[in-house]
């Protein structure tokens, strides 16, 4: 009989402890006051990009569903950034065209220099032949050599 009373007392203590634990868990999830109760889940809301809110599409205490638009951001900041990026792109394209024109001009200068070098080399060869025959002086030959170099 004593064992039965002891088991019953232990069971009662365990039941009271379990009841208190469940009550504590419930109070933690569902806080309340004497004249009202609060039952809500706190959810963090943030936009995918930063910006100034231009329009709020929900009202206070309105139930919302997943994926519903809550507010709209002012697009002016992004439009300005887009316009600035387009202007930078245009400037970069103009710089590429300018560089292409400079490369073309430099290629023409190189071609002109090669032509002048060929002319000077041919003139030097003629002057050497004329100098060997004695038809021109040493100074004229030296002038042709320096022009070719």
Secondary structure as the mmCIF struct_conf table of DSSP 4:
data_model
#
loop_
_struct_conf.conf_type_id
_struct_conf.id
_struct_conf.beg_label_comp_id
_struct_conf.beg_label_asym_id
_struct_conf.beg_label_seq_id
_struct_conf.end_label_comp_id
_struct_conf.end_label_asym_id
_struct_conf.end_label_seq_id
HELX_RH_AL_P HELX_RH_AL_P1 UNK A 2 UNK A 29
BEND BEND1 UNK A 30 UNK A 30
STRN STRN1 UNK A 32 UNK A 32
BEND BEND2 UNK A 34 UNK A 35
STRN STRN2 UNK A 37 UNK A 37
BEND BEND3 UNK A 48 UNK A 49
STRN STRN3 UNK A 53 UNK A 56
TURN_TY1_P TURN_TY1_P1 UNK A 60 UNK A 61
TURN_TY1_P TURN_TY1_P2 UNK A 66 UNK A 67
STRN STRN4 UNK A 71 UNK A 73
TURN_TY1_P TURN_TY1_P3 UNK A 75 UNK A 75
HELX_RH_AL_P HELX_RH_AL_P2 UNK A 76 UNK A 133
TURN_TY1_P TURN_TY1_P4 UNK A 134 UNK A 134
BEND BEND4 UNK A 135 UNK A 136
HELX_RH_AL_P HELX_RH_AL_P3 UNK A 138 UNK A 148
#
